[in-house]
Amino acid sequence: MKIRFPLLSVTLALFILLCCLLAAFDRNSLYRTPVRLWAATAAASPHKQRPHLNFGQTLELAGFQEQAMQEFRTVLSIPRDDSIEMQNVYREMGNIYFVAGRYDEATAAYRIGLRYLPSSPTILNNLAIILLKQKRLEEAAAKAEAALAADPSMVNALNTLGQIYVLQGEVDKGIPFLKEAIEKAPEYAAPYMNLALAFEGKGDYETAYRYASAYATADTSPDGRKRAARLLERLQNKTRK
């Protein structure tokens, strides 16, 4: 005996299935990008620190600096729930200030971050870079040395400390740090430039030119190409003399 389903029941089942498929499609569209994903997650968890921190970091990576800073401020306004490490919030805030050239505010944020984790190699190195830009080389060296003490394999800190030593006139002391940075991360462009400048200062223009050429290969950004072209031209002129 065949069982016959009423036409209305079949139609209703198909309608429900279609609604489920559309809902799934909307949900997948919403989560297609990390920004949308974390925006939805943060909106669904307004009183939790972790979603807002992740949303802020995602916005920062996407280039939305002001919106990211707002999310980090939101994190600080929420009572601590032990879902995050607080130094990370101040590190991210410091990074945004740093990129904007607001070095005093960046320094203040980084120093608060160090209260939560005094041995944070990233924050220590970032402070060293700010001090380097401010020509406070002794303080910068101390921070970079502390960063390397916390993480001896940190490539950024190796480059920072090598650059500081070169600028202090201790070229032979700085060169090994820069070379080690390249050994650990051959794709990292900055040490090539700093080594080129170090050997230029020593009068070894041939070696300087070799590192400048390597820098030109490693940094293909428009600004990097301009820097490399200026340095290579300068070294060529010095070599001819």
N, C-alpha and C positions, 0 to 999 in steps of 0.2 A: 504494500500500500504506500503510495507516494504521499509525502507530507507537503502541502502547499503553504508557503508563507504569504501572508497578505502583502499586497503591493505597497501599502503604506509603511509596513514594518521594514521592508527592504529599502525603501526610499529614505526612511529615517536613519537606518544604519549607514547608508552611503553618505548622508549629510554629516553624521557624527564623525565618520572617518575623514571626510574632507576637512572638517574643522580642526581635527587633530593634526592633519598634515600641514595646514596653514599655520597653526600655532607653532609647530616644530620649525617651519620655515622662518617665521618671525624671530623665534628664539635664536636660531642659527645666524640670522642676519645681524641680530643685536650683538652676538659674541664674535662676529667675524674679525673685529680688530681688538687689540688689547685695551685701547682707550675705552671703547664701548663696554667691554667686559667689566673693567674695573669701575667704570662709572656706575654701572648697574649694581655691582657688588657693594660699592660704598653707599649708594642710595638705599640699598636693602639693609645695611648695617650702620646706621648713622651714629651709633654710640660705641663702635669698636674701632680701635686704633689701626689695626693691621690693614683693613681694606682701604682706609684713607691714605695710609703711607704708600701702599702699592699703587693706588690711583695717582698719587702725586708723582711718584717715580716714573710711571708710565707717561704722564703728561710732560714731565721734564725731558724724557727721551724723545718725545714727539715734537719738542720745541715750544710747548706752551708753558713758558716760564712763569708768567704771572698766575695762571690757574694752578700750576704746580705748587707755587708758594702758598696760595690760599689753602690747598689741601694739607700742606705741612702745618700751617697754623691751626687748621681744624684738628689735626692729630694732637697738637699741644693743648687744645682746649678740652679734649676728652680726658676724663680721669684715667690714670694709668691702669691698664688691664694686663700687663706683663706679656702681651702678645708680640711686642717688638722690643728692640734694643734702642734706647732713647738717643744714643750717640748718632745713630743712623739718620734720625730726623734732622739734627743740627748739622750733620755732614752735608745732607742734601740742600738744606737752606744755605749753608756756606757756599756750596758749589754754584748756586744760582746767583748769589751776590758776586762771587768771583768772576763769573762769565760776564756780568754786567759792569765789571770794573769797580765795584763798590767794596774795596778791599778792607776798609775798617769794619764794615758790617759783616763781611765774610770772616774776618779774624775773630770778631765777637762770637759768631755762631760756632766756629770751630773750637774756640776755647771752652764754650759751654759743653760741646760734645766731649771734649777731653775730660771733663769732670766725671762723666759716666764711664769712659774707658781711656785712662791716661796713656795707654800703650797703643792706641789705634794708629797703625802705620799710615793709613790713607790720610787721616786728618793731620798727622804730624808732617807728612810730606806736603800736603796742601798748604799748611802754614809756612813751611820752608820756602815754597814757591812765592808766596806773597811777600815774605821778608826779603827774598832775593830781588823781586821787582822793586822793593822799597830801598834797595841798596844796603840793607842791614845784614851784611854777609856773615858776620860771626854768629848772630842769632839764627840765621837761616841754616848755617852748617850744623849747629847744635840740634835743630829740629830734624834735619835730614839724617843725621847720625842716629838720632833716637828712633826714627822710622825704620832704618836698617837694622838697628838692634832688635826691634820688635819683629821684623820680617826680613832676614838677610837676603832673601831671593826677590825682593820687590824691585822690579825693573825701573819703575818710575823714580824711586828713591835713589837707585844707583845713578841714574842720569842726573837727577837734581844735585846730589852731592858732588859728582864729578864736575858738573858745570860750576858749582860754587867754588870749588878748589881752583879751577882754572881762572875764574874771575878774581880770586884772591892772589893770583900770581903763583900758586903752587901747581903749575901745569903738570909736572911729572907725578904729582900725587893724585891729580884728578883723572888722568888718562886711563889708568887701570879700571876705575869704576865705570867709565864710559865704554870701554872695551867689553867689560863683563856684561853690561846692559845689552850690548849688541849680540854677544854670545847667547844670552838667554832669550832674546827676542829679536831676531834678525830683521823682522818686518817693521820694527819701531824706528821711526825716522829721526827723532830728536838727537839721539847720541851721535849719529853720523855728522850732523851739523856742528855739534859741540866739539867733536874730535877734529873736524876740519878747522874750526876756529882755534883750537888748542895748538895744532901743528902749524897753523899760520903764525901764531904768536911765537912759536919756537923758530920760525924762519924756514921750516921744512915745507916748502910750497908744493913739492911733488906729492908728499903724503897727504897734505891738506887737500889737494885737488882730487886725489883718489876718494877721500871720504866725502868731499862735496859732491862728487859724481854719484856716489852711493846714496847720498841724501836725495839727490834729484830723482833717483829711481824709486826711493821709498816713499817720498811725499809727492804725490801727483796732483795735489790740490792747486788751484790757481795761485794762492799766496805762496805755497811751497815752491812752485815753479819759478816765481819771481825772485824769491830769496835765493834759490839755487843758482839762477842765471846771474844775479848780481855778484854772488860769491865766486862763481867760476870765472867770470870776466875779470874780477879783481885779482884772482890768483894767476890767471894767464898773464896779465900785465906785469905782475911781480916776477913771474918766471922768466919773462923776456928780458928783464933788466939785468 
